[in-house]
Amino acid sequence: MTVLTETYKLSNGVEIPKVAFGTWQIPNGDATYNSVATALKNGYRHIDTAKAYGNEQSVGQAIRDSGIDRKEIFVTSKLPAEIKTYDGALKAFDETMADLDIDYLDLYIIHAPWPWNQIGKNCDEGNINVWQAMEKIYASGRVRAIGVSNFAVRDLENLLPHAKVKPMVNQIQYYVGFTEPKITSYSQEHGILIEAYSPLATGRMLSNEKVLAIAKKYDVTPAQLAIRFCVENGVLPLPKAVTPAHIVSNKELDFTISVADMAVLNDLQDTTDGSNHNPTQG
């Protein structure tokens, strides 16, 4: 067994592979199709996409062409952040399912608590309306789990009192030196799994001297160390890669970081310049 076949258990009992293959910033067409196909051939069984990425069609095609039993692949997609109405959410989900062209979705999440061009805008009422739509979709059986992304503590505090079904995941920016402890702790206390997008800080942390030193100690790449760091913390990383070599390298995670080295990594201050931070989180 490798970490790619190990799973976390969501609050509703659904098992989710501990490492996902991310597709953010990969264009629809051959780039996405080939990347996802390569990932699946190399053992990845969790594919993360979003309507906003514009590549759901190619993701779905690669999954259908893989020859792998649909039940063996965990597929996540996301509701566009700008949609904050009940009917709009239902419509967007139908469009996502048409583009993916797969029988069902494993996880559907709200991409952000505010539109991307209005980061920090108060959309409390809209998020409650959208969550009601998410619950309807979940009840229909067309998706096995529902969750959120980029939700700070205040966003969760707004949503939870109105939720008949609690979010099962919160996908946030999370990497060595930037682990959003307030959001992480609050989510975990409420049985919400943290997923780590940009676990490599879009490559910005891979030249950090302290990260490099610890990676050398284990004879692994900085990327492998960063991805394994998330797993050791009980967090689900979503590394993205487009070259076959990186896709394969990123899955070589069968090593354990010592308690002492995890303490060092967890104590590191930001391993980037901080310019890529979501300003509403931290």
C-alpha positions in Angstrom: 0.0 0.0 0.0 1.2 3.5 -0.8 -0.1 6.8 0.4 -2.0 7.2 -2.8 -4.2 4.3 -1.8 -4.5 5.3 1.9 -7.6 7.2 2.8 -9.1 9.6 5.4 -12.7 9.1 6.5 -15.0 12.0 6.1 -17.6 12.8 8.8 -20.3 10.9 6.8 -18.1 7.8 6.5 -17.0 8.3 2.9 -13.4 7.4 2.4 -11.2 10.0 0.5 -7.7 9.3 -0.8 -5.1 11.1 1.2 -3.4 12.8 -1.7 -5.2 14.4 -4.7 -3.9 15.4 -8.1 -4.7 19.1 -8.6 -5.6 20.6 -12.0 -5.6 24.3 -11.3 -4.0 26.4 -14.1 -3.9 23.5 -16.5 -5.7 24.4 -19.7 -8.5 22.4 -21.1 -7.5 20.0 -23.9 -4.4 18.0 -24.3 -2.6 19.5 -21.3 -5.3 18.5 -18.8 -6.1 15.3 -20.5 -2.5 14.1 -20.6 -1.8 15.2 -17.1 -4.8 13.5 -15.6 -4.2 10.4 -17.7 -0.6 10.2 -16.5 -1.6 10.7 -12.9 -4.2 7.9 -13.1 -1.7 5.5 -14.8 0.7 6.2 -12.0 -1.7 5.4 -9.2 -3.4 8.7 -8.3 -7.0 8.0 -7.4 -8.2 11.4 -6.4 -8.6 14.1 -9.1 -9.5 17.7 -8.1 -11.0 20.2 -10.6 -13.4 23.1 -10.7 -15.8 24.8 -13.1 -13.6 27.9 -12.8 -10.6 26.0 -14.1 -12.4 25.5 -17.4 -11.0 22.0 -17.8 -13.8 19.7 -16.5 -14.4 18.3 -20.0 -10.8 17.1 -20.3 -10.7 15.8 -16.8 -13.9 13.8 -17.4 -12.6 12.4 -20.7 -9.3 11.2 -19.1 -11.3 9.5 -16.3 -13.6 7.8 -18.8 -10.7 6.7 -21.1 -8.6 5.4 -18.2 -10.2 2.0 -18.1 -10.3 2.3 -14.3 -13.5 1.4 -12.5 -15.3 4.7 -11.7 -15.7 3.6 -8.1 -12.0 3.6 -7.7 -11.5 7.2 -8.6 -12.5 10.0 -6.3 -13.5 13.2 -8.2 -13.9 16.6 -6.7 -15.2 19.8 -8.4 -16.3 23.2 -7.2 -19.1 25.7 -7.4 -17.9 29.0 -8.9 -17.2 31.5 -6.2 -19.4 34.2 -7.7 -22.5 32.1 -7.6 -24.4 33.0 -4.3 -28.0 31.9 -5.1 -29.9 28.7 -4.6 -31.0 28.3 -8.2 -27.6 29.4 -9.6 -25.9 26.7 -7.6 -28.2 24.0 -8.8 -27.7 25.2 -12.4 -23.9 25.3 -12.1 -23.8 21.8 -10.7 -25.8 20.5 -13.6 -23.4 22.2 -16.0 -20.4 20.6 -14.2 -22.0 17.2 -14.4 -22.6 17.6 -18.1 -19.0 18.7 -18.7 -17.5 15.9 -16.6 -19.9 13.4 -18.1 -19.4 10.9 -15.3 -22.2 9.2 -13.4 -21.8 11.0 -10.1 -19.4 13.3 -8.3 -17.6 12.3 -5.1 -17.1 15.8 -3.6 -18.6 19.2 -4.5 -17.5 22.3 -2.7 -18.2 26.0 -2.7 -15.0 27.5 -4.2 -14.9 30.6 -2.0 -17.1 32.6 0.4 -16.9 35.6 -1.9 -16.4 36.3 -5.6 -12.8 36.3 -6.7 -13.0 39.9 -7.9 -14.4 40.9 -4.5 -12.3 39.1 -2.0 -13.5 39.7 1.5 -17.0 40.8 0.5 -19.7 39.8 3.0 -21.8 37.1 1.3 -23.2 35.5 4.5 -26.8 35.3 3.3 -25.7 34.1 -0.2 -23.5 31.4 1.4 -26.5 30.1 3.4 -28.7 30.0 0.3 -26.0 28.2 -1.6 -25.4 25.7 1.2 -29.1 24.8 1.1 -28.6 24.0 -2.6 -25.6 21.9 -1.8 -27.6 20.0 0.7 -30.3 19.3 -1.9 -27.6 18.1 -4.3 -26.2 15.8 -1.6 -29.6 14.4 -0.7 -30.2 13.6 -4.4 -27.3 11.1 -4.3 -25.5 12.7 -7.3 -22.6 13.7 -5.0 -21.2 11.6 -2.1 -19.9 14.5 0.0 -20.1 18.3 0.1 -17.8 21.0 1.5 -16.3 24.5 1.2 -13.1 26.2 0.2 -11.3 29.3 1.4 -13.8 29.6 4.3 -12.3 31.5 7.3 -13.6 30.8 10.8 -16.2 33.6 10.6 -17.5 32.1 7.3 -17.9 28.7 9.0 -19.5 30.3 12.0 -22.0 31.9 9.7 -22.8 28.7 7.9 -22.8 26.0 10.6 -25.9 27.1 12.6 -28.0 26.9 9.4 -26.6 23.6 8.1 -28.5 20.4 8.3 -25.4 18.7 6.9 -22.1 20.1 8.0 -19.4 20.7 5.4 -17.1 17.6 5.2 -14.0 19.4 4.0 -12.5 22.9 3.9 -10.0 23.4 1.1 -7.5 26.2 2.0 -4.1 27.5 1.2 -1.7 25.4 3.3 2.0 24.7 3.0 5.1 24.6 5.2 5.3 27.9 7.0 1.7 28.9 6.3 -0.7 26.4 7.9 -3.6 28.7 8.8 -3.8 27.4 12.4 -7.0 29.2 13.4 -9.0 27.9 10.4 -7.3 24.5 10.6 -8.1 24.0 14.3 -11.7 25.3 14.0 -12.4 23.0 11.1 -10.9 20.0 12.7 -12.7 20.6 15.9 -16.0 20.5 13.9 -15.1 17.3 12.1 -14.1 19.1 8.8 -11.1 17.7 6.9 -8.6 20.2 5.8 -7.4 20.0 2.2 -4.3 21.8 1.2 -4.3 23.6 -2.1 -0.9 24.9 -3.3 1.0 22.7 -0.9 4.2 23.7 -2.7 3.2 27.4 -2.6 3.1 27.3 -6.4 6.7 26.3 -6.2 7.8 29.3 -4.2 8.8 27.4 -1.1 11.0 24.8 -2.9 14.1 26.9 -2.6 13.8 27.6 1.1 17.1 26.7 2.8 15.6 25.0 5.8 13.2 22.9 3.7 16.1 22.0 1.4 18.2 20.9 4.4 15.5 18.6 5.8 14.7 17.2 2.4 18.3 16.3 1.9 18.4 14.5 5.2 15.6 12.2 3.9 17.0 12.0 0.4 13.8 13.3 -1.0 12.9 16.4 -3.1 11.6 19.5 -1.4 8.2 18.9 -3.1 8.0 15.4 -1.7 8.9 16.7 1.8 6.2 19.4 1.5 3.5 17.0 0.4 4.4 14.4 3.0 4.4 17.2 5.6 0.7 17.8 4.9 -0.1 14.1 5.3 1.8 13.9 8.6 -0.4 16.7 9.8 -3.6 14.9 8.9 -4.2 17.2 6.0 -5.0 16.3 2.4 -2.6 17.9 -0.1 -3.5 18.6 -3.8 -0.2 18.9 -5.6 -0.4 19.9 -9.3 2.1 19.0 -12.0 2.1 18.8 -15.8 5.3 17.0 -16.6 5.3 13.2 -16.3 8.5 13.3 -14.2 7.0 15.6 -11.6 3.7 13.7 -11.5 5.6 10.5 -10.8 8.1 12.1 -8.4 5.3 13.8 -6.3 3.8 10.4 -5.5 6.9 9.0 -4.0 5.9 9.6 -0.4 6.6 6.4 1.3 8.8 7.9 4.0 8.1 9.3 7.5 9.2 12.6 8.8 10.4 12.3 12.4 8.6 14.0 15.2 11.5 16.4 15.8 11.7 17.4 12.1 7.9 17.9 11.9 8.2 20.2 14.9 10.9 22.2 13.0 8.7 22.4 9.9 5.6 23.3 11.9 7.5 26.1 13.6 8.8 27.7 10.4 7.6 31.1 9.5 6.4 31.7 6.0 8.7 29.9 3.5 7.7 32.3 0.8 7.6 36.1 0.5 3.9 36.0 1.4 2.7 37.8 -1.8 0.5 34.8 -2.7 -1.6 34.8 0.4 -5.3 34.9 0.6 -5.7 38.2 2.5 -8.9 37.0 4.4 -7.1 34.0 5.9 -4.2 33.4 8.2 
